[in-house]
């Protein structure tokens, strides 16, 4: 049965046209069917200030949050609107496939703490879909959205407050604080989740419920207690309909709100300034590891939480390894450095790449290849104003890059169009763009064949990677890797380059490098 459900889930990826485009409707609060503590969802923010919670509030961190915000810049009302739009999307999708029920149960678990060794956890990062709908930062929690007809209620199941655990790990919000903090309708201990779900998931239930849960989680070797509860129900033949909500959530996440744009802009600003300072500090006595440490330090000092991903800091021929992250070699005066780095700022990320010479100036063949890539990138950014799909942007890149590589002599000018295209694919084997937001490769279930629309944020990142043993390329270009990447917001009036504070022309980079004198 699980295989059949997985196949059914694939149909969601083509349902973006069913998503509601406004926040005009409102949710109606219903009576809880299970035992637990129900609280007034309209409690004012001052109630939040009476005690410590498991995450920052406007009282404990006034430099980060204002009254009414659950997470920096994102208010309770915005989170309510996201949950409302998801339930509207689910209702529309159910109508589209003629699903014979208006009774929906959406279950979205948080991330859980993961350990690198005994008692030593990895830094915790929340499940992006869960965070998008709640703003809640604690692990081992669950959001349940329950609708019947046109009304729905939002319920969170959280870890109970426990003096011993809080002694070691800090305060928990608990079920007695989650409603005020998050603006949900009800909150219960996570231990009550199986009892809450049981009436809906029994095979003999007279209520026809559609369960929305990431069914792919049920195939993992290590199942959470939520997975185990739901897997048992699936094995028992209930519910009648099971599908993942992830595609619908990601189609909502694709379009950034004004508050999200502010967060992404700041993330790009911090990363841009950090990379500039790293370019400025580079010298022939440095190591890749030191440049890694420099960009990390500057991002954190600039206000970022941490780097968004393990950065690529590749000197010389190592820049031809696209995902080189060892960052362990020394630099030499003749090297170019390729740095792919970004930071996370209050849940939103940046993703930039710059390439520069360890020497204070580009040599002639470095400059020729660099400007060939830069010219392509600038044309592609302008092309975004026409709102192509990311796939169309990739095909544009292949044509433009192939032309420029011929002009500089990397590709034989006598080669056929097919030969030129094949060689260009070999020089740049990756896509030229991906969506950006809460994750670096954001909303992966949204097809790249979808035309750009206002509110989307993408990367534009052409590159050239020529191995040192590629005999068909002139010797002076072998062993070079160059990529230039910016983050672009699509607006109703055109585009905005969010990372425009990070210089990239030859003259700008050389000016920064000359400051080392």
N, C-alpha and C positions, 0 to 999 in steps of 0.2 A: 504493500500500500504506500510506503514511504517513497518508493521510486516514482509511483504515479503522481504523488503530491509534488515531488520535485519538478516533474515535467510540467505540471499545471502552473507552477510558480513562474516558469519562463515566460508565460504570456504577459506578465505584468510589465516587462521592459518596454512594451510598445504602447503603453496606456497613458503617456504624458498628456495627450490631448483631453483626457477626462478630468484633469485636475482643475479644481475651482480657482478662479483668478482673483477673488476678493475675500475679505473677512467680514462680509456683511451680516451673516447669520451668527447666532449666539447659541451656546450650549445651555441646556436646561438641567438643573440638578435633580437627581433622582434619589430615592431612598435606598440605602445599602441593604443588600440581601444577606450579608454575612455579619457576624459579630465583630465588634471592634469599636474603636473610638472615632466618632465622626465629629469634625470641627467645622466652624464657620469659615468657608473659603474666602469670605470678603474681609477677613481680619485685617486691620490696618498694620502698616509697617512698624509702628512703635511697639507692637507686641513682640516683634522679632528681637527687639533690643533688650529684653528682660533677662536673657540668659545667653550662654555661648552655644553656638551651633557647630556642625561639622564642616563648615566652610565660611569664608569671609562674609560679613554683612556690612551695611552702611555704618554701623556703630563701631565694629572692630577694625574696619579698614576704610575709613572715610576717604582716603586718597585713591581708592579703587572703585568704590561703589557709592551711588547716591540713593536716597530713599526711594523705594519702589523697585529697585533693581535686584534681581536674583543673582545674576552674574554681571560683570562690568558691561555697561551700556545696554544690557538686555533686561527689560522690565518683566514683571509678572504678567502684565497684559499681553506682551508680545509672545511669551511662552504659551499663554492660553490660546492666543490666535493660531499658533502653530498646531496645537493639538486639535483645535476646531477644524482647521483646513485639512488635516489628515483624515478626520472622520468624514468630512465632506467628500474627500477623494475616494475613500473606501466605499461610501454609499453610491457614488457615481459609478465606480468600477463594478460593484455588485449589480447595479441596474443594467450596465452594459453587457454583462455576461448572463443576464436573466437569472441571477441567483435568487432562489425563492426564500429569502429571509431578510429581515431588517434588523436582526439581532446579531450584533458583532461584539467580539471579545478580542482586543488587541493586547498582546503581552510583549513587552520590550524590556529585557533585563539590562542592568548596568554591566560594566566590566567588573572583574574580580581581581583581588590582589594576587600577583604572581611573584614567586620567589626565585632568586638566582642561586641561592644556597640556603643552608639551614638558618632560618630566622632573618635572612637578609633579602628584603623585597626589592624588585625592580621599581623604579619610580612609577607611581600609579598614573595612568591616563584613562579618562572616562571613555566609555563607548560613545562614539560621536552621535549616533542616532538618539540614544537615551539622553545625552546632554542637550541635544537640539530641542527636545520636547519637554525637558524639565529644568535644566540649569543646575541639576543636583550633582555634587562632586563625590559623594560617598560610594564605596564599593558595595557589592552584594545587595543591591536594591533592585526593585522591579516596578515598572510603570504598567498599569492596566487601564485601558480605556474601554468602557462598557457602554454600548448603545442599544436602545430598543426604540425603533421608529426614528423620530427626528431629534431626540434628546440623547445626551451622553454624559457620563461622569468620569472624572479622572481620579484614579486611586493609586497611591504609592505604597509599596511595602518596603520597609527600611529596617536596618539593624536596630535592635532595641538598645537603649542606653544601658551601659554596664560599667560600674565604677572601676572594676579591675582592668577591663579592656581600655577604658578611657585614660587610665593611669599611664599606659604604655603608648597608645596611639593618638591621644587627644580626644576632644569632645565629639560626641555623636549628636545628630539632630533628633533622632528618635521619632516615634509616631506621634508624640505629643507636641512636636515642634514643626513637623514637615508641612502641615497645611498652611500655617502662617508664613513659613519661609518660602514655599514654592507656589502658593496660590492654587493648589489642587483641591479637590472636593473632600477627599477622605485620606486617612493615613493609618496603616496598621503595621504590626511587626511582620517582618518577612517570614517568620515561622508560621504565620497564619495563611500564607498564600495557598498551600495545597487544599486547605479546608474551603477557602474562598472559591477556588477553581472547580472543586469536585462536583458541585451540582450542575455545572455547565458541561462537564466532560464525561459524565457517565453515559455508557452506551444505551441505557434504558431511559435517558432523559427525554421527556416529551417536548422539550424546548429545542427547536432547531437553531443551533448557534453556529456562526461562522467564526472560526478561530484564526487569528492572524498572528503568526509567529515565524521566526526565521527557521524553516524546517531543515536547512543545511546544518544547523547546530546539532541536530539529533543524530548526525552521522559521526560526530567526533568521538574519539576514544575516551576522552575524559569529559564526562557530562556534569554540568552543574545540577544543583537540586531542582532548579526550574526545568532544565532539559529532561531530567529523569521523570518528573511529574507529567510532563506533556508527552514524552515518548510512551509512557504506559498507557495514556489515553488513546494515542494513535494506534497502538498495538491492539487495543480493545475495540477498535472500530469506531471510535468517536474522536472528534466531531465529524459531522457529515461533510464539512468543507474546511480545508486547512490550506493556508497560503501565507507567503512571507509578505510583510508590509514594507520591506526594505526599499524596493523599487519606488513605491509611492512616496516614502519619506525622502528619498534622495532626489526625486523630481521636485519636491518642495524646497529642499536645501540648495538646489541649483540656483535659485533666484535669491540674491542677497537683499536684506532689508537695509534701510539707511544706517541703522546701528551696526549691522555687520560690515557695511562698507567702511565705516569709521575704524572698526577694529582691524580689518584687513589693510587699510591704508597705513595705520600706525605700525603694524607688523612689517610692512614693506619699508617704511621709513627707517625703522630700527635696523633692519637687515642691510639696507643700502648704506647707512652711515657706518655700520660695522665693517662692511666689505671695503669701503673707501679707506678706513683706518688700517685695514689689513694690507691693502695694496701699498699704502704709504710706508708701512713698516717692513716690507719685504727686502731682504738683501741676500747676497750669495752665501752668507754664513748661516742662514736660517735653515730649518727643517720643515717638512710638511706638517709635522706634529705641532711645531710652534705656531704656524699659521692657523692650524685647526684651533689651538688654544686661544689665539688672539681673537678670531672671529666669534668664538663662544663667549669669551670675556666681554667683548664690546657689545654683543647682543644683550647679555644679561645686565650690564651696566646701563644700557640704553632703555631698560624696562621690560625686556622680554622674559618670559618664564624660563625658557631654555631653547636650544636649537630644535628645529622642527623635524630633523632627521640627521643621521650620520652624514656629515658633509664629505664631499669629494674635494680633496686638496691634492692635486696631481701635478707634479713637476715633470718636465721633459716628456719622454716617450710614455710615461704612465698615464698621461692625459688621453691616450688612445684607448684606454680601458674605461668604458663608459661609466661603470659603477665601481670605480676604484675607491675604496674607503680605508685602506690600510694606513695611509697618511704617515708613513714611517721613514721615508727616504730624505736624504739631504738634497738641497738645491745647488745648482751650479749657475755660473754667470750666464751661460748660453741658453738656459731653460726658459720656456714659457710656463706659467702656472695657471692651471684651470681650477677654479674654485666654484663648486655648486653648493650653496648654503642658504639657509633661511631660518627664521625663528618662529616660535609660537608665542602669541601674545593674547592672553585671556581666551584661549580656545580657538584662535584663528591664526593661520600660518602664511608665511611667505616662502618663495622658492625662486632664488636668483642664481644666475651663473655669470661670472666674468672671467676673462682670460687676459693675462698681462705678462710682460717680460720681467725676468729677474734683473736684467740690465735696465738702465734707466730709459732706454729707447728700444723700439722694435727694430730688428734688422730688416733688410729689404724683403726677404721671402716670408718672414713672419708677418710683416705689414701687409703684403699682397694678399696672403690667405686670410688674414684677419678682416681686412676691409671687404673681401669677397663675401664673407659670412655676415658681416655687419650690414652690408647693402641688402642682402636677402632678408635679414631680420626687420629692417626698417620698412621694406616694401610689404612684408607680411603684416606688420602692425597696422600700416595704412589700409591694407586689404580688409582688416577686421571691421572697418567702418561700413563695409558692404554686407556684413553679417553672414559670412559663409559658415559652413559647418567646419568642425575641426579637421575632418577628413579632407574636405576641399582645400583647406589651408595646407595640409600636408602635400597634396598633389601640386599646389602652387609652389611650395618649397622645392620640390624635386625639379620642376622646370627652371625656376630661378637659380637654384644652386648649380644645376648642371651647366647653365649658360655661363655663370661666373667662374666655375672651375675650368671651363674651356678657355676663358679669357686669360686666366692667370697661368695656364699651362699644366694644371694638374691632370686634366683629361685632354687627350689628343684632339685637336681641332678638326681632324679628318674623320673622327669617329661618327658612326651613324647615330640617329636619334635614339634608337633602341640601345645601342652600346653606351651612349652617354647616360641614359636613364639608369641602366644597370650599374654602371660605375658610381653614379651619384647615390643610389641606394646602398652600395657598399661603403661609401664614404660617410653616409649618415643613415644608419640602420634603425634609428628610433623615430617615433612619431614627433611631430613638431609642436604638439600642444596637448594639454590636459586641463581638466577643470580644477579649480583651486577654491579652498574654503576652510572648513574645519579640519580637513585632512589635506595632505600634500597632493596625492592623487585622489581628488575629491569625487564623490558621487560616481563610482566606477560602473554602476548599473545604468547610467544615462548614456545612450549611444553617442559616439562622436560624429555620427551622421546628422545630428540635429542642428539646424541653423542657429547661429548666435542670436540672443535676444537680450534686451536691457536687463540688467541685474546679474548677469553671468560674469564670473571672473575666471580668466584662463591664463595659461602661460604661453609664451611664444619663444621657442628655443631651438633654432636651427644650429647645426654643428657639423664639423668635419673631423674625421678621425682617420689618419693615414698611418698604418703600421710601418715600422722601420724596414720590413722585408717585402714591401709592395714594390715589385720590380718595374711595374708599368708606369710608375710615377717618378718624375724627376727627383734626383737624390736630395735636393735641398728642401723638399716638402715631406720627406719620409720621417716618420716618428713624431709628427705634429698632431696635436689634438686641440681644437678650438670650438668653444660653444659660447653663445651669448643668449641669455635668458632674462625676460622681463615678465612682469605680471600686469595684466590688462583687464580693466573693467569696461564692460559694454554698457553704455548709457543710452538714454532716449535720443540724445543729440549727437552721439558718435562714440568715441572711446576715450578712456583716460588711462595713461600708463602710471600705475600705482608706484612703481619702482623707479620713477624718473630721477630720483635724487642720487642714483648710482651711475656715475659717468661711464661712457663706453666708447666714445670716439678715440681715435689714436692720439689726437692732440690732448684730450682731457686726461687720458691715462698717463701719457708721458709727463704732463704737467704735475700730476700727483707723484709720479716716481722721482721727478727732479727735486722734490722737497726733501729727499734723503741726503742731498748734498750738504 
